[in-house]
């Protein structure tokens, strides 16, 4: 991981990309909990939870806010 990515600021309301199971998913940051970011997916299957706890290392901020 690059140093810029490690120092990226992540705040509630930001649109982010989350690396999960070898794929990237898009979501919105709901809240921060220590080393974890709680994300709500922008689109999800009914069988999947709406919120996901991702480690900060797996989260990349994207341009734009919701």
C-alpha positions in Angstrom: 0.0 0.0 0.0 1.3 3.4 -0.9 2.1 6.0 1.8 -0.6 8.3 0.3 -3.2 5.7 0.7 -2.2 5.0 4.3 -2.6 8.7 5.2 -5.9 9.1 3.3 -8.6 10.8 5.4 -11.8 8.9 5.7 -14.9 10.6 7.1 -18.6 9.7 7.5 -20.5 10.5 4.3 -17.6 9.8 1.9 -18.0 7.5 -1.0 -15.4 4.7 -0.8 -14.2 1.6 -2.6 -13.8 -1.4 -0.4 -11.6 -4.4 -1.3 -13.6 -7.5 -0.4 -13.0 -11.1 -1.6 -10.7 -9.9 -4.4 -13.2 -7.5 -5.7 -13.9 -3.8 -5.1 -17.4 -2.6 -4.0 -18.6 0.9 -3.7 -20.2 2.2 -0.5 -20.7 5.2 1.8 -19.0 5.6 5.1 -21.6 5.5 7.9 -19.3 5.7 10.9 -15.7 5.0 12.1 -14.9 2.5 14.8 -11.1 2.5 15.6 -9.3 0.6 12.9 -12.6 -0.2 11.1 -14.9 1.7 8.8 -18.6 0.9 8.7 -19.8 1.1 5.1 -23.3 0.9 3.7 -23.3 -0.5 0.2 -24.8 1.6 -2.6 -26.3 -1.6 -4.1 -26.6 -5.0 -2.4 -28.3 -8.3 -2.7 -31.1 -9.0 -0.3 -29.2 -11.9 1.2 -26.3 -9.6 2.1 -26.1 -7.2 5.1 -26.6 -3.6 4.4 -23.6 -2.5 6.6 -20.1 -3.9 6.4 -17.2 -3.4 8.8 -14.1 -3.0 6.7 -10.5 -2.6 7.9 -9.1 0.9 7.0 -6.4 -0.8 4.9 -9.1 -2.1 2.6 -10.9 1.2 2.1 -10.0 3.8 -0.5 -11.7 7.2 -0.7 -13.4 8.1 -4.0 -14.2 11.5 -5.4 -17.5 12.7 -4.3 -19.7 12.8 -1.2 -23.3 11.7 -0.6 
